Amino acid sequence: MNIQPHFDGAGPFIDGMAVVNIGKKSGYIDRTGKIVINLQFDDAGSFTDGMAPVQIGEKWGFIDKTGKIAINPQFDEVNAFTEGMSAVSVDKKWGFIDKTGKIVINPQFDGVGVFSEGMATLLLGGKVGFINTTGKIVVNPQFDKANAFKLGVAGVIVDSKLGYIDKNGIYVWNPMN
């Protein structure tokens, strides 16, 4: 189906809806092009796990698929929900909330990635490590860069050399050029 262009911007269809923009406001359309959530947000992201990030004023929160505010805008930045949690920034520190908006990992890190296989990257003191879903640091920050875990391993870079570690931080493939 073709949707006639009358939006200033549009994102991809995810879970049957796409973010659209007209001027400085964002909302959502369905696959027929019908506006299903009014263009009322200052910015918006795609739905994942039934929730979408929205910005109202300077703060970010989340809506459900009906457009109802599910988590009040109170965060400086947010990421999409993965594995039931979203990374959130408060006063330039990152932590995680659950789908009720409860902080489950206090904002304490300089940066974080998304959860994959129960682990997320963390940035602390310029180095990258990994935390589990309780916020426990399970692999100390020691890498220059790191990818998310896939099939039980994560790619890590130290001194421009690529290696792979397991979830205990043990190399399964030592760093090399």
C-alpha positions in Angstrom: 0.0 0.0 0.0 1.2 3.5 -0.8 0.8 6.2 1.7 0.6 9.7 0.2 3.4 11.9 1.6 2.1 14.7 3.8 4.4 14.4 6.7 7.7 16.3 7.2 9.4 13.1 8.5 8.5 9.5 9.2 10.2 6.5 10.8 9.9 2.8 10.0 6.8 0.7 10.8 7.4 -1.3 13.9 4.6 -3.2 15.6 2.2 -1.8 13.0 2.9 1.9 13.7 5.4 4.5 12.5 6.4 7.8 14.1 5.6 10.8 11.9 6.3 14.5 12.2 4.7 17.6 11.0 6.5 20.8 11.9 7.8 20.3 15.5 5.2 17.7 16.6 5.3 13.9 16.4 2.7 11.3 16.5 2.0 7.8 15.0 0.2 6.4 12.0 -0.9 2.9 11.2 -0.1 1.0 7.9 -3.0 2.7 6.1 -1.6 6.2 6.9 -4.3 7.0 9.4 -3.1 9.0 12.4 -3.7 6.7 15.4 -1.9 8.8 18.0 -2.2 12.5 17.5 0.9 14.7 16.7 1.3 16.1 20.2 4.8 15.2 21.3 8.0 17.3 20.9 9.8 14.1 19.8 9.0 10.4 19.7 10.6 7.0 19.1 9.4 3.7 17.8 7.4 1.2 19.8 9.3 -1.8 21.4 7.9 -4.1 23.9 4.5 -2.2 23.6 6.0 1.1 24.7 7.4 4.1 22.8 9.6 7.0 24.1 8.1 10.5 23.9 9.4 13.9 24.7 7.2 16.6 26.2 9.1 19.8 26.8 12.6 18.9 27.9 11.8 15.5 29.5 11.3 12.0 28.2 8.8 9.3 29.2 6.8 6.5 27.5 3.4 5.9 26.1 1.5 2.7 25.5 -0.1 1.7 22.1 -3.2 3.7 22.8 -1.2 6.9 23.2 -1.7 7.1 27.0 1.2 8.2 29.1 2.5 5.0 30.7 5.6 6.5 32.4 5.6 10.3 33.0 8.2 12.4 31.2 10.9 12.8 33.9 14.1 11.7 32.3 16.8 13.7 30.4 17.2 10.9 27.8 15.8 7.4 27.3 16.4 4.3 25.1 14.0 1.7 23.9 12.9 -1.1 26.1 14.7 -4.4 25.7 14.3 -7.4 28.0 11.8 -5.4 30.0 14.1 -2.5 30.8 15.0 0.9 29.4 18.1 2.9 29.9 17.4 6.4 31.3 19.6 9.4 32.0 19.2 11.7 35.0 21.7 14.5 35.6 24.1 13.0 33.0 24.2 9.6 34.7 22.6 6.4 33.3 20.6 3.6 34.9 17.6 1.5 34.1 13.8 1.5 34.7 11.3 -1.3 34.4 8.0 -1.0 32.5 6.2 0.5 35.4 8.8 3.4 35.5 10.4 2.1 38.7 14.2 2.7 38.8 15.7 -0.8 39.0 19.4 0.2 38.5 20.2 3.6 39.9 21.6 6.2 37.4 25.3 5.9 38.2 27.1 5.2 35.0 28.6 7.5 32.4 26.8 5.5 29.7 25.0 2.2 29.1 23.9 0.0 26.3 20.8 -2.1 25.9 20.3 -5.4 27.6 21.0 -8.5 25.4 21.1 -12.0 26.9 20.8 -10.5 30.4 23.8 -8.2 30.1 24.3 -4.6 29.2 27.5 -2.5 28.5 28.4 0.2 31.0 30.8 3.1 30.6 32.6 4.2 33.7 35.8 6.2 33.8 36.3 6.0 30.0 36.3 2.2 30.0 33.5 -0.3 29.1 32.4 -3.3 31.1 29.2 -5.2 31.7 26.3 -5.3 34.2 23.6 -7.9 34.7 19.9 -7.1 35.2 20.3 -6.5 38.9 22.9 -3.8 38.2 25.8 -5.9 39.5 29.1 -5.3 37.6 30.0 -8.7 36.3 32.8 -7.7 33.9 34.8 -4.8 35.2 35.2 -1.8 32.9 38.5 -2.5 31.1 37.7 -2.3 27.4 37.9 0.6 24.9 34.7 -0.6 23.2 32.4 -3.5 23.5 29.4 -5.0 21.6 26.3 -6.6 23.1 26.3 -10.3 23.9 25.1 -12.6 21.1 25.2 -16.4 21.4 27.0 -16.0 24.8 29.9 -13.9 23.6 30.7 -10.2 23.1 33.2 -8.5 20.9 35.6 -6.2 22.8 38.3 -3.9 21.7 41.5 -3.2 23.7 44.3 -1.1 22.2 42.7 -1.3 18.8 42.7 -5.2 19.0 39.5 -7.2 18.7 38.8 -10.1 21.0 35.7 -12.0 22.3 34.7 -12.7 25.9 32.2 -14.9 27.6 29.8 -13.7 30.3 32.4 -14.1 33.0 34.8 -11.8 31.1 37.1 -14.6 30.1 38.6 -14.4 26.6 37.3 -17.1 24.3 39.3 -15.4 21.5 42.3 -13.3 22.6 42.6 -9.7 21.2 44.4 -9.5 17.9 44.7 -7.1 14.9 
